[in-house]
Amino acid sequence: MIYYVIALVAFLIDQGTKYLVATRMEIRDQIPIIGDFFILTSHRNKGAAFGILQEKQWFFIIVTLVVVAGIIWYLQRVKNAKGSARMLPIALSLVLGGALGNFLDRVRMGEVVDFFLFNFGSYSFPIFNVADACIVVGVVLIILDTLLDSRRPNEPQPANQPEQRTED
């Protein structure tokens, strides 16, 4: 249950911030937060990450429905994970909340509200939102969990047996 609460919190923060930007800023308005490095910028995106696949809303809606169904199905399988394996359901929760946030924008408005702009010298990172950040953090955690999982022992050794050593 807690993992669905995490997804709901991510979704609500995303929708709340998008609402504030959409109702309090005109498109292309900018509010410097940290000089030229971090600027809130009201922007709309009819595509995917980095503006690719513009005007393909039905594609995104169908893909999102499949992904959300897959995440919910898989989350049911891994939600009772213990110890270090808890990272995967948290990661899936973040991806779920972010995917639903952008999905709702696409269904309601045919576009996604983006507003975080970061500049690194002359390079401007593509504008994104809270849902995008949740998805990226979730995917990074999934990758990290996968890498850590390959190092986890499959079966714990009994505490009373000494480790076996091999001599070179």
Helices and strands as residue ranges (DSSP letters): H 2-24, E 30-34, E 38-45, G 49-51, H 57-78, G 83-86, H 87-109, E 112-120, E 123-128, H 130-149
